[in-house]
């Protein structure tokens, strides 16, 4: 696992640690994103059925994260994945 120290502009040059997400953390990150965003308006057009939205949105987030792992970068805040960010080329 690669750990990077990136400057935090908010507190006078202190450093925060970001970790490259492992393959096993994709499921954790997908579940975390589902809890945070399954009710978001972005998901209403592709998944209008409310009862199925949480389950299907988890698969959507995991697909996006796996795509990011394959072709971009994914970072997590810690091994327990409280936060995640991914960049695509």
C-alpha positions in Angstrom: 0.0 0.0 0.0 1.4 3.3 -1.0 0.9 6.3 1.4 1.3 9.8 0.3 1.6 13.0 2.4 -0.3 15.8 0.7 -0.3 19.3 2.1 -3.5 20.5 3.7 -4.1 24.1 2.8 -6.5 24.6 5.8 -4.2 24.5 8.8 -0.9 26.2 8.0 1.0 23.5 6.2 0.1 20.4 8.3 0.1 17.1 6.4 -2.7 14.6 6.0 -2.1 11.0 5.0 -4.0 9.5 2.1 -3.7 5.8 1.2 -4.1 4.2 -2.2 -7.2 2.0 -2.0 -6.6 -1.7 -2.1 -8.7 -4.1 -4.2 -10.5 -5.3 -1.0 -11.4 -1.7 0.0 -13.5 -1.2 -3.2 -16.4 -3.0 -1.5 -16.1 -1.0 1.7 -15.9 2.2 -0.3 -18.9 1.2 -2.4 -20.9 0.6 0.8 -19.8 3.9 2.3 -20.8 5.8 -0.9 -24.2 4.0 -1.0 -24.9 5.1 2.6 -24.0 8.7 1.7 -25.5 9.1 -1.7 -28.2 6.4 -2.4 -30.9 9.1 -2.0 -29.1 11.6 -4.2 -31.1 13.0 -7.2 -28.2 11.8 -9.5 -29.4 8.2 -9.0 -33.2 8.8 -9.6 -33.1 8.7 -13.5 -31.0 5.5 -13.7 -32.7 3.8 -10.7 -36.2 5.1 -10.2 -37.4 2.1 -8.1 -36.9 3.3 -4.5 -36.8 -0.2 -2.8 -34.0 -1.4 -5.2 -32.1 1.9 -5.2 -29.7 1.0 -2.3 -28.7 -2.4 -3.6 -28.3 -1.2 -7.2 -26.5 2.0 -6.3 -23.9 -0.1 -4.4 -23.2 -2.0 -7.6 -23.0 1.3 -9.5 -20.5 2.8 -7.0 -18.4 -0.4 -6.9 -18.2 -0.4 -10.7 -17.1 3.3 -10.8 -14.5 2.6 -8.1 -13.2 -0.5 -9.9 -13.0 1.5 -13.1 -11.0 4.1 -11.2 -8.7 1.5 -9.8 -8.0 0.1 -13.3 -7.6 3.4 -15.1 -7.1 6.2 -12.6 -6.3 6.7 -8.9 -8.3 5.9 -5.8 -7.4 7.2 -2.3 -8.9 6.4 1.1 -8.5 8.2 4.4 -7.7 5.1 6.4 -8.0 1.3 6.4 -11.6 1.6 7.6 -12.5 3.8 4.6 -14.3 6.8 6.2 -13.8 8.7 2.9 -12.8 8.0 -0.6 -11.8 10.0 -3.7 -11.0 8.8 -7.2 -9.6 10.5 -10.3 -10.0 9.3 -13.9 -7.8 10.4 -16.8 
